[in-house]
C-alpha cells in the first residue's frame, strides 16, 4: 500500500479524533474524512456512504485505510 493514510470516521468523533491526532503529532500525516453523524439514525446508509467515500478518496485501493 502506498499514499497518505486515510481515516474514514463518524462525524460524532470529530473533536476526539482531532485531539488524538494533534496529541500524537499526526494531524499532517493522515487524511481524515467524516461521514455524517446522523447516519446513526439510518444505519443502512452507513456502508453505502463509506463505499462512496472510498471510491472518491482511494479509487485505486492503494492507501492504508482505517474506519472509525
Secondary structure, DSSP 8 states (H G I E B T S, - for coil): --SSEEEEEEGGGHHHHHHHHHHTT-TTTEEEEEE-GGGGGGGGGHHHHHHHHHHHH-TTS-S-EEE-
